[in-house]
Amino acid sequence: MAPRRCCVVDLHHQHLETVPSLGSEPRAETATHLLLQSNYLALVTPTDLSPLVQLRVLSLGANRLTALPDCTSLPHLEELYLNHNKISTIDDVELPPKLQTLDLRANAITTISSPTRNCTGLKHLSLATNGLCEVPLCLAAAFPLLTTLSLFGNKIADARQLLALAEALQNLTEVFVGGNLCFPQVGDAVLRAQLLAVRPSLAWIDGRPIMPATASQQPP
């Protein structure tokens, strides 16, 4: 299969406080990647993004966003990077239907009261280093095809919630759960064994591969 064509519009680290008019950008209609990370953006609207009809990758990390942007004007979007912003909650937001990767690392998310809509094909989700005290079990119904999930470095105290979510996500192959209150040590042997008992499909836990001998162990 031939590699897909890429056309990058790079506006990262430009001290931008608003998204510039992209309709005048010569590559707007063919752009597949828009890099807007490391600016001062507090708001991104559908109008800002609508000229980029072929966009597949949108990077908005390290800005000042307080909510998930409305990306419904991007029907082909596959990857959305929102890490290192100021997002505090996720509440019934509609995302593009083809989205496969959503990066929400290092925000201020404490609650996920209602998962996003129209995005059941999501495969990779990072909620690492936020302020979650409870595992958002609603993620299993919202994103049933998840293969990679990171909840690393939150404040989750109940390991049973982590295990329940792992059991519900039938396609999960990689998970990051260390650095929480219930298992502060990355690679905790007890947690690894418990996770494998409820989700045998796991190949990686906290960045470490599951070896055949480990996979055959049962939790104490």
Backbone bond lengths (Angstrom), bond angles and torsions (degrees), N, CA, C in turn:
res aa  C-N    CA-C-N  psi(-1)  N-CA   C-N-CA  omega(-1)  CA-C   N-CA-C  phi
1 M - - - 1.458 - - 1.531 109.79 -
2 A 1.304 117.08 130.53 1.459 121.75 -178.93 1.528 110.20 -69.42
3 P 1.344 118.13 143.02 1.471 119.97 178.21 1.515 111.45 -63.55
4 R 1.322 114.79 146.16 1.457 119.22 -179.48 1.521 110.53 -73.27
5 R 1.321 115.43 144.59 1.461 121.10 178.95 1.523 110.10 -67.67
6 C 1.325 116.32 140.74 1.463 122.02 177.12 1.524 109.80 -123.65
7 C 1.317 115.21 136.70 1.458 121.85 174.97 1.527 106.86 -134.26
8 V 1.329 116.54 113.74 1.463 122.12 -170.63 1.527 110.61 -104.29
9 V 1.339 115.08 129.86 1.461 121.46 169.17 1.528 106.20 -106.61
10 D 1.325 116.68 110.84 1.464 122.22 -172.41 1.523 110.13 -105.34
11 L 1.320 116.64 108.46 1.467 122.52 178.07 1.528 110.65 -124.21
12 H 1.306 116.74 24.94 1.456 119.28 -177.24 1.528 111.35 -75.58
13 H 1.330 114.87 149.46 1.464 122.59 176.01 1.529 112.49 55.48
14 Q 1.341 114.42 46.83 1.475 120.40 179.77 1.535 111.99 -111.96
15 H 1.326 117.73 11.06 1.466 122.34 -179.45 1.538 111.96 60.02
16 L 1.313 117.00 32.93 1.459 121.44 -177.39 1.524 111.17 -78.41
17 E 1.316 117.01 134.97 1.457 122.61 173.84 1.528 111.48 -103.63
18 T 1.320 117.15 -19.17 1.464 122.96 174.19 1.523 108.02 -136.01
19 V 1.312 115.44 156.25 1.468 119.78 177.59 1.527 108.61 -74.08
20 P 1.317 118.46 124.76 1.465 119.38 179.12 1.522 111.23 -66.44
21 S 1.307 116.21 161.76 1.461 120.83 179.39 1.523 109.66 -64.63
22 L 1.322 114.82 112.45 1.460 119.34 -177.20 1.519 112.14 -88.67
23 G 1.337 116.46 -11.17 1.459 119.27 177.92 1.513 112.44 -64.82
24 S 1.335 117.10 -26.46 1.461 121.16 178.73 1.525 112.57 -88.36
25 E 1.331 116.53 -5.15 1.469 120.56 178.34 1.529 108.83 -71.18
26 P 1.363 118.14 123.51 1.477 120.64 -176.72 1.523 113.71 -56.60
27 R 1.320 116.88 -29.34 1.466 120.19 -176.44 1.524 113.09 -97.03
28 A 1.328 117.88 10.70 1.462 120.38 -172.04 1.523 112.96 -56.50
29 E 1.306 117.53 -46.94 1.466 120.65 -174.08 1.519 112.68 -73.85
30 T 1.333 117.84 -15.38 1.463 120.51 -179.91 1.524 112.58 -113.44
31 A 1.318 118.34 -3.52 1.471 121.26 -176.91 1.526 110.93 -63.42
32 T 1.319 115.94 133.81 1.464 121.72 176.46 1.526 111.69 -109.74
33 H 1.342 117.14 -21.18 1.461 122.10 -179.35 1.526 109.14 -131.16
34 L 1.337 116.93 130.67 1.464 121.89 174.22 1.524 108.21 -122.12
35 L 1.324 116.03 118.78 1.461 122.18 -177.84 1.522 109.15 -106.20
36 L 1.316 116.36 108.23 1.462 122.27 179.85 1.532 111.61 -123.10
37 Q 1.329 117.19 16.95 1.456 119.67 -178.11 1.533 111.56 -69.85
38 S 1.333 114.47 159.31 1.470 122.08 176.39 1.520 112.27 61.57
39 N 1.335 115.50 48.40 1.460 121.97 172.47 1.526 108.29 -124.60
40 Y 1.340 117.51 -157.40 1.460 121.95 -179.23 1.524 110.85 -123.55
41 L 1.320 116.84 35.37 1.460 121.58 -175.11 1.525 111.12 -77.12
42 A 1.333 116.18 125.62 1.462 121.67 175.68 1.522 111.91 -103.87
43 L 1.335 116.75 -15.09 1.460 120.88 -176.86 1.524 109.82 -149.54
44 V 1.329 115.43 134.84 1.464 122.16 173.81 1.522 106.57 -131.37
45 T 1.325 117.56 123.65 1.457 121.73 -174.28 1.529 111.01 -106.38
46 P 1.340 117.52 162.46 1.467 119.95 174.84 1.527 112.42 -58.24
47 T 1.331 117.36 -34.49 1.465 120.72 178.16 1.520 111.37 -63.51
48 D 1.325 116.73 -37.34 1.463 120.47 177.93 1.522 111.27 -58.91
49 L 1.336 116.06 -37.15 1.464 121.00 -170.90 1.519 113.80 -98.61
50 S 1.324 118.22 -15.22 1.464 121.51 -171.06 1.523 115.35 -57.33
51 P 1.363 120.47 -29.95 1.470 117.71 178.69 1.526 113.93 -67.06
52 L 1.323 117.71 -16.22 1.471 121.47 -173.14 1.526 110.01 -94.26
53 V 1.307 115.93 70.27 1.465 121.13 -169.70 1.525 113.19 -71.10
54 Q 1.340 118.23 -18.23 1.459 120.98 -178.42 1.530 112.50 -106.72
55 L 1.323 118.03 10.78 1.458 121.07 -173.03 1.527 111.74 -63.96
56 R 1.341 115.26 132.38 1.464 121.40 177.16 1.526 112.48 -112.79
57 V 1.335 117.01 -27.59 1.466 121.20 -176.20 1.521 108.91 -131.05
58 L 1.344 116.51 126.74 1.461 121.97 178.44 1.520 108.55 -127.00
59 S 1.326 115.87 120.00 1.459 121.33 -179.64 1.517 110.05 -111.10
60 L 1.342 115.67 114.68 1.465 122.37 -179.98 1.526 110.97 -124.62
61 G 1.313 117.05 23.02 1.449 120.51 -179.46 1.519 112.56 -65.23
62 A 1.342 115.10 155.47 1.465 121.88 175.35 1.524 112.17 57.33
63 N 1.340 115.82 49.97 1.455 122.34 171.93 1.535 108.38 -121.32
64 R 1.331 117.72 -151.95 1.459 121.88 -178.23 1.522 111.87 -124.73
65 L 1.313 116.80 30.08 1.459 121.54 -178.56 1.526 110.72 -69.11
66 T 1.324 116.34 138.68 1.456 121.43 178.41 1.528 112.24 -111.08
67 A 1.315 116.94 -3.38 1.468 121.35 178.87 1.522 108.75 -150.04
68 L 1.326 115.99 158.78 1.457 119.59 176.16 1.523 109.21 -63.59
69 P 1.313 118.04 131.11 1.463 120.08 179.37 1.528 111.24 -71.67
70 D 1.305 115.74 153.14 1.462 121.86 176.40 1.528 107.91 -80.67
71 C 1.334 115.76 109.20 1.467 121.30 -177.88 1.519 111.96 -110.77
72 T 1.318 117.08 21.16 1.456 120.27 -176.10 1.524 112.87 -68.11
73 S 1.338 117.52 -12.95 1.465 119.88 176.34 1.530 111.86 -82.38
74 L 1.350 116.62 3.95 1.471 121.62 -178.45 1.527 109.58 -117.46
75 P 1.318 118.24 81.33 1.467 120.76 -172.94 1.523 114.70 -67.60
76 H 1.347 117.66 -17.81 1.466 120.51 -177.48 1.523 112.67 -103.87
77 L 1.333 117.88 6.63 1.458 120.15 -175.78 1.527 111.17 -65.18
78 E 1.336 115.72 130.20 1.463 122.01 -179.09 1.523 112.65 -114.84
79 E 1.333 117.35 -27.87 1.469 120.46 -176.52 1.524 109.42 -134.21
80 L 1.350 115.24 129.00 1.465 121.32 -179.30 1.520 108.64 -130.35
81 Y 1.340 115.98 118.11 1.457 121.87 -176.82 1.533 109.13 -110.61
82 L 1.348 115.53 115.20 1.461 122.40 -177.46 1.526 111.03 -125.45
83 N 1.310 116.92 21.50 1.451 121.51 -177.48 1.538 111.96 -64.44
84 H 1.331 115.31 152.67 1.468 122.48 176.32 1.529 112.53 57.55
85 N 1.341 115.17 50.76 1.452 121.95 170.95 1.531 108.40 -119.39
86 K 1.327 117.23 -155.14 1.464 121.29 -177.44 1.524 111.22 -125.77
87 I 1.318 116.48 30.28 1.459 122.09 -179.94 1.527 109.22 -69.11
88 S 1.337 117.14 131.06 1.458 120.00 -174.86 1.526 113.96 -112.32
89 T 1.313 117.88 -20.76 1.457 119.64 -178.35 1.521 110.21 -151.21
90 I 1.322 115.58 158.17 1.464 122.19 174.34 1.515 106.54 -123.82
91 D 1.321 116.19 118.61 1.460 119.82 -172.54 1.521 110.45 -140.74
92 D 1.328 115.82 95.09 1.458 122.41 170.39 1.531 112.47 54.26
93 V 1.335 116.09 52.38 1.464 121.67 179.61 1.522 109.16 -97.77
94 E 1.317 116.76 137.34 1.464 120.57 178.01 1.523 109.08 -89.76
95 L 1.320 115.71 130.42 1.457 122.06 179.29 1.527 109.82 -117.81
96 P 1.337 117.19 160.53 1.471 119.75 -179.89 1.529 111.60 -58.84
97 P 1.312 117.91 141.91 1.463 121.18 -172.70 1.523 114.58 -67.40
98 K 1.346 118.09 -21.95 1.464 120.67 -178.12 1.528 112.83 -94.44
99 L 1.328 117.86 3.87 1.456 120.84 -176.87 1.527 110.75 -62.25
100 Q 1.348 116.40 131.22 1.453 121.64 179.60 1.527 112.91 -117.77
101 T 1.340 116.90 -24.24 1.464 120.65 -178.51 1.522 109.44 -128.79
102 L 1.343 116.29 127.94 1.466 122.07 177.17 1.525 107.87 -132.02
103 D 1.330 115.60 115.05 1.463 121.71 -176.82 1.524 109.17 -108.27
104 L 1.338 115.98 112.12 1.465 122.42 179.94 1.527 111.18 -120.72
105 R 1.308 116.44 27.13 1.465 120.55 179.02 1.529 111.82 -59.41
106 A 1.335 114.19 148.64 1.466 121.15 168.63 1.522 112.86 54.85
107 N 1.328 115.48 49.48 1.450 121.35 169.54 1.532 107.75 -110.14
108 A 1.300 117.54 -151.48 1.465 121.35 178.91 1.517 110.00 -126.85
109 I 1.329 116.85 33.90 1.461 122.02 -174.56 1.529 110.21 -72.05
110 T 1.317 115.85 122.22 1.463 121.60 177.25 1.517 112.28 -113.85
111 T 1.327 116.62 -23.08 1.470 119.98 -179.11 1.526 110.48 -140.09
112 I 1.310 114.48 145.87 1.464 122.10 169.31 1.519 104.70 -125.78
113 S 1.326 115.41 87.00 1.458 120.42 -172.93 1.520 112.49 -74.99
114 S 1.331 115.56 -28.86 1.456 120.35 178.14 1.521 107.20 -152.30
115 P 1.314 118.72 126.19 1.460 120.05 -176.85 1.517 112.21 -69.38
116 T 1.297 114.75 169.43 1.458 120.31 178.83 1.524 110.90 -69.39
117 R 1.335 115.44 158.12 1.460 121.37 -177.93 1.532 110.79 -106.74
118 N 1.331 115.67 159.04 1.463 122.89 168.64 1.526 112.93 66.01
119 C 1.348 116.50 29.53 1.463 118.31 -174.79 1.527 110.43 -142.24
120 T 1.318 116.25 46.26 1.461 120.18 -174.21 1.525 113.15 -73.15
121 G 1.341 118.17 -8.77 1.458 120.95 -179.89 1.515 113.95 -90.62
122 L 1.338 118.14 3.98 1.464 120.99 -178.38 1.529 110.40 -59.10
123 K 1.354 115.83 134.20 1.467 120.57 -177.87 1.523 113.48 -114.78
124 H 1.331 117.51 -26.40 1.462 120.52 -175.36 1.527 109.17 -130.57
125 L 1.337 116.18 121.15 1.462 121.21 -177.95 1.520 109.51 -134.55
126 S 1.331 116.25 126.97 1.464 120.70 174.47 1.519 110.36 -117.95
127 L 1.333 114.59 123.21 1.460 123.25 172.92 1.528 109.88 -120.13
128 A 1.311 116.66 26.04 1.464 121.94 -175.58 1.524 111.79 -65.15
129 T 1.325 114.71 150.66 1.468 124.17 175.73 1.524 112.53 48.24
130 N 1.322 114.95 53.87 1.450 122.19 169.20 1.531 107.39 -112.46
131 G 1.321 118.41 -150.41 1.458 121.00 -179.52 1.507 113.35 -123.52
132 L 1.332 116.75 29.17 1.459 120.78 -177.17 1.530 111.30 -68.82
133 C 1.330 115.84 126.03 1.459 121.23 176.00 1.526 111.91 -97.59
134 E 1.317 116.47 -20.59 1.456 122.09 178.37 1.517 109.89 -128.17
135 V 1.315 116.09 150.47 1.457 121.26 178.23 1.528 108.90 -75.54
136 P 1.328 118.22 125.94 1.471 120.38 178.27 1.527 110.48 -75.86
137 L 1.331 115.72 88.96 1.463 120.66 -176.31 1.518 112.34 -64.41
138 C 1.332 117.12 -18.21 1.463 120.88 178.10 1.525 112.22 -64.57
139 L 1.321 117.81 -14.68 1.465 120.57 -179.39 1.521 112.01 -63.43
140 A 1.319 117.10 -29.62 1.464 120.26 -177.42 1.518 111.70 -64.61
141 A 1.334 116.78 -40.56 1.462 120.15 179.05 1.519 111.43 -77.26
142 A 1.335 116.65 -34.58 1.461 120.06 -177.75 1.520 112.22 -73.40
143 F 1.333 116.60 -37.16 1.465 121.02 -174.67 1.535 109.75 -130.32
144 P 1.316 118.48 69.44 1.470 120.94 -173.50 1.519 114.25 -67.52
145 L 1.332 118.64 -16.60 1.462 121.16 -176.76 1.529 112.97 -98.10
146 L 1.324 117.81 10.61 1.463 119.93 -179.48 1.526 111.34 -56.03
147 T 1.342 114.65 131.13 1.464 120.06 172.78 1.524 111.85 -109.19
148 T 1.339 116.97 -25.36 1.462 121.51 179.91 1.519 109.12 -129.52
149 L 1.338 116.24 128.81 1.462 121.45 179.64 1.516 109.45 -139.08
150 S 1.335 115.99 129.23 1.462 120.28 175.65 1.520 110.54 -118.61
151 L 1.327 114.87 120.22 1.460 123.23 171.37 1.530 109.65 -118.00
152 F 1.291 116.19 20.99 1.465 122.93 -176.68 1.535 111.38 -58.87
153 G 1.328 115.79 141.68 1.450 120.57 169.24 1.510 115.39 68.18
154 N 1.327 117.79 33.22 1.454 120.70 173.40 1.536 109.02 -102.07
155 K 1.332 117.43 -154.12 1.466 120.99 -177.30 1.523 111.14 -123.53
156 I 1.318 115.85 31.69 1.467 121.55 -175.99 1.526 109.79 -73.29
157 A 1.331 115.97 125.78 1.461 120.46 -176.04 1.524 113.28 -104.68
158 D 1.317 117.57 -20.64 1.472 121.43 -174.66 1.525 109.74 -103.21
159 A 1.312 116.50 105.28 1.462 121.20 -179.38 1.517 111.92 -63.96
160 R 1.327 117.31 -26.16 1.467 119.88 -179.07 1.518 111.37 -63.05
161 Q 1.335 116.95 -31.33 1.454 120.03 177.62 1.526 110.96 -68.06
162 L 1.321 116.95 -40.66 1.462 120.25 176.83 1.524 110.92 -60.83
163 L 1.318 115.47 -43.25 1.463 119.92 -178.98 1.527 111.25 -67.06
164 A 1.315 117.04 -37.91 1.470 120.60 -179.98 1.523 110.95 -64.71
165 L 1.332 116.73 -40.48 1.462 119.34 179.28 1.526 110.77 -68.69
166 A 1.319 117.11 -42.66 1.468 120.21 178.31 1.523 111.50 -60.94
167 E 1.316 116.39 -38.63 1.468 120.10 179.18 1.520 111.28 -67.08
168 A 1.324 116.90 -35.01 1.467 120.76 -177.14 1.525 112.54 -75.71
169 L 1.324 117.31 -26.25 1.474 121.21 -178.16 1.530 109.05 -89.41
170 Q 1.301 116.52 93.12 1.459 121.80 -169.77 1.521 114.22 -71.02
171 N 1.351 117.55 -18.78 1.462 120.18 -179.02 1.519 112.84 -100.86
172 L 1.322 117.77 6.44 1.457 121.77 -174.48 1.526 111.45 -67.17
173 T 1.342 115.70 126.92 1.469 120.69 176.97 1.526 112.87 -121.10
174 E 1.332 117.60 -16.13 1.468 120.53 -179.64 1.516 109.27 -143.14
175 V 1.346 116.21 131.58 1.455 120.78 -178.11 1.527 109.54 -141.46
176 F 1.344 114.96 143.80 1.468 122.05 176.13 1.526 107.42 -122.49
177 V 1.329 117.18 114.71 1.465 120.86 -175.93 1.523 112.63 -133.24
178 G 1.318 119.31 -2.83 1.463 121.69 179.01 1.520 111.03 -65.78
179 G 1.336 114.81 168.05 1.454 119.40 177.36 1.505 114.16 76.42
180 N 1.343 117.82 14.33 1.459 121.71 174.03 1.533 108.93 -100.88
181 L 1.322 116.68 170.61 1.457 119.98 -176.87 1.525 111.91 -64.69
182 C 1.342 116.13 -34.11 1.466 118.87 -177.90 1.525 112.20 -74.73
183 F 1.319 117.41 -30.12 1.460 122.02 178.60 1.527 108.63 -142.35
184 P 1.334 117.80 80.00 1.470 120.36 -175.83 1.521 113.68 -67.31
185 Q 1.329 117.41 -23.39 1.453 120.09 -177.54 1.528 110.76 -90.42
186 V 1.317 115.72 125.20 1.461 119.91 176.01 1.527 108.81 -65.58
187 G 1.338 116.07 134.41 1.454 120.25 178.47 1.515 114.06 82.47
188 D 1.317 118.57 18.75 1.456 122.61 179.21 1.532 110.06 -53.05
189 A 1.338 115.84 123.95 1.463 120.88 -173.30 1.524 112.20 -65.33
190 V 1.323 117.04 -37.30 1.468 119.90 -179.90 1.521 110.45 -65.08
191 L 1.327 115.35 -45.90 1.459 119.19 -179.96 1.528 110.83 -63.37
192 R 1.314 117.85 -41.79 1.469 120.73 178.82 1.521 110.59 -57.13
193 A 1.326 116.42 -45.43 1.460 120.28 -178.89 1.524 111.31 -65.69
194 Q 1.325 116.50 -40.24 1.462 119.80 179.48 1.517 111.73 -67.12
195 L 1.332 116.70 -40.66 1.462 120.45 178.21 1.522 111.12 -63.25
196 L 1.315 117.20 -42.13 1.456 120.35 -179.77 1.531 111.66 -67.26
197 A 1.314 116.71 -29.88 1.464 119.62 178.81 1.516 111.46 -66.74
198 V 1.334 117.32 -36.90 1.469 119.93 -178.21 1.523 112.44 -93.16
199 R 1.342 117.29 -21.62 1.462 120.38 -179.36 1.532 108.79 -139.02
200 P 1.336 118.21 80.52 1.470 121.94 -176.42 1.530 113.94 -64.47
201 S 1.325 117.91 -15.58 1.466 120.87 -178.81 1.527 113.04 -73.50
202 L 1.335 118.28 -9.71 1.460 120.84 -177.13 1.528 111.11 -62.73
203 A 1.330 115.27 130.88 1.461 121.74 176.16 1.519 112.20 -109.05
204 W 1.346 116.15 -20.86 1.470 121.58 179.89 1.527 109.18 -139.28
205 I 1.339 116.08 135.34 1.457 122.07 173.66 1.520 108.16 -131.05
206 D 1.327 116.53 121.78 1.468 122.16 -178.65 1.529 112.37 53.16
207 G 1.330 114.97 41.43 1.456 119.98 175.64 1.519 115.14 78.00
208 R 1.329 117.43 5.37 1.459 121.21 -178.95 1.525 109.18 -114.91
209 P 1.337 116.60 133.78 1.473 119.05 -177.87 1.524 111.73 -70.66
210 I 1.304 114.88 151.78 1.462 121.00 174.93 1.520 108.04 -87.45
211 M 1.311 116.05 116.39 1.453 120.58 178.05 1.531 109.24 -85.26
212 P 1.332 117.75 155.64 1.474 119.79 -178.17 1.511 113.85 -53.71
213 A 1.348 117.96 -38.66 1.449 119.97 -179.46 1.520 111.24 -67.09
214 T 1.338 115.61 -37.62 1.469 120.10 178.82 1.506 111.16 -67.06
215 A 1.344 115.03 -40.95 1.465 119.68 -176.23 1.518 112.24 -63.72
216 S 1.353 116.77 -24.60 1.462 119.47 -177.49 1.520 112.50 -87.20
217 Q 1.328 117.61 -8.55 1.453 120.46 -178.71 1.512 111.39 -74.18
218 Q 1.311 115.59 150.59 1.454 121.72 176.41 1.529 108.42 -109.99
219 P 1.303 118.11 150.53 1.449 119.66 178.96 1.507 111.50 -66.40
220 P 1.343 118.55 151.42 1.462 120.33 -179.64 1.525 110.83 -68.24
